[in-house]
Amino acid sequence: MAELVVLVIEHGERINLVIDAWREIGVETATVLDSEGMRRLSESMRMDDVPLFPSLANLMRGDGPAQKTIFAVIRDAALVATIIARTTAICGNLDEPGEGILFTVPVTRVIGLR
């Protein structure tokens, strides 16, 4: 069964290292999004810090490097295990606060994955 692998990286500057590693081990396609955690968003959205006429980009831009989310549908269970190992080698212990999160979800149907 295919799995959706989702990685949220708190340190967005690591995304290129992760993408390169995933390509090296055989991941052919993935999607990367800019993302913002609830904690960081709530810290940056204090009312006294918001300008009178803020742009949407300014509202969404937090302090520090941008958080990134990458996800890919993977059919091979062995490749999923390798993705996890390589990702933790780059990102460190994701069980530590503020490092990120990696999880997988079973995918029962895939259309368009080649």
C-alpha positions as CSV (number, residue, x, y, z in Angstrom):
1,M,0.0,0.0,0.0
2,A,1.2,3.5,-0.8
3,E,2.0,6.0,2.0
4,L,1.8,9.7,2.2
5,V,5.1,10.9,3.8
6,V,4.8,14.4,5.3
7,L,7.7,16.3,6.8
8,V,7.3,19.7,8.5
9,I,10.7,21.3,8.9
10,E,11.0,24.1,11.5
11,H,14.4,25.1,10.0
12,G,13.4,25.8,6.4
13,E,17.0,26.3,5.3
14,R,17.4,22.5,5.5
15,I,14.8,21.9,2.7
16,N,17.4,21.7,-0.1
17,L,19.4,19.1,1.7
18,V,16.3,17.0,2.3
19,I,15.2,17.3,-1.3
20,D,18.6,16.3,-2.6
21,A,18.7,13.3,-0.2
22,W,15.2,12.2,-1.2
23,R,16.1,12.4,-4.9
24,E,19.3,10.4,-4.3
25,I,17.3,7.5,-2.8
26,G,14.7,7.5,-5.6
27,V,11.9,9.9,-4.7
28,E,10.9,11.2,-8.1
29,T,8.3,13.7,-7.1
30,A,7.3,15.7,-4.0
31,T,5.6,18.9,-3.2
32,V,7.1,21.7,-1.0
33,L,5.0,24.4,0.7
34,D,5.9,27.3,2.9
35,S,4.1,26.8,6.1
36,E,3.6,28.5,9.5
37,G,3.0,26.8,12.8
38,M,0.2,27.9,15.1
39,R,2.7,28.8,17.9
40,R,4.8,31.0,15.6
41,L,1.8,32.5,13.9
42,S,0.1,33.4,17.2
43,E,3.3,35.0,18.5
44,S,3.7,37.1,15.4
45,M,0.0,38.2,15.3
46,R,-0.2,40.2,18.5
47,M,-2.5,43.1,17.9
48,D,0.0,45.8,19.0
49,D,2.5,44.6,16.4
50,V,0.1,44.7,13.4
51,P,0.3,47.8,11.2
52,L,-2.9,49.7,10.5
53,F,-2.9,48.5,6.8
54,P,-0.9,45.3,6.7
55,S,-0.4,43.4,3.5
56,L,-1.3,39.7,3.5
57,A,2.4,38.9,2.9
58,N,3.4,40.9,6.0
59,L,0.8,39.2,8.1
60,M,2.1,35.7,7.1
61,R,5.8,36.5,7.4
62,G,7.1,35.5,10.8
63,D,10.5,36.1,12.4
64,G,13.3,33.7,11.5
65,P,13.6,31.2,8.7
66,A,10.4,30.0,7.0
67,Q,9.0,26.7,8.0
68,K,8.7,24.2,5.1
69,T,6.4,21.3,4.5
70,I,7.3,18.6,2.0
71,F,5.0,15.7,1.1
72,A,5.2,12.7,-1.3
73,V,3.2,9.6,-2.0
74,I,5.5,6.6,-1.9
75,R,4.5,3.1,-3.0
76,D,7.5,1.2,-1.6
77,A,7.6,0.5,2.2
78,A,11.4,0.1,2.1
79,L,11.8,3.5,0.4
80,V,9.6,5.1,3.2
81,A,12.0,3.6,5.8
82,T,15.0,5.0,3.9
83,I,13.3,8.4,3.6
84,I,12.8,8.5,7.4
85,A,16.4,7.5,8.1
86,R,17.9,10.0,5.6
87,T,15.6,12.8,6.8
88,T,16.5,12.3,10.5
89,A,20.2,12.2,9.5
90,I,19.8,15.7,8.1
91,C,17.2,17.2,10.5
92,G,18.3,15.5,13.7
93,N,16.0,14.2,16.4
94,L,12.5,15.3,15.4
95,D,11.3,14.3,18.9
96,E,13.1,17.5,20.2
97,P,10.8,20.5,20.5
98,G,11.1,23.0,17.7
99,E,12.7,20.6,15.2
100,G,9.7,19.5,13.1
101,I,7.6,16.5,12.6
102,L,7.5,13.6,10.1
103,F,4.6,11.3,9.7
104,T,3.1,8.8,7.2
105,V,-0.5,8.1,6.3
106,P,-1.8,5.1,4.4
107,V,-3.0,6.0,0.9
108,T,-5.8,3.7,-0.4
109,R,-6.2,5.2,-3.8
110,V,-3.7,7.1,-6.1
111,I,-4.5,8.6,-9.4
112,G,-1.8,10.2,-11.5
113,L,1.3,8.8,-9.7
114,R,3.7,7.4,-12.2
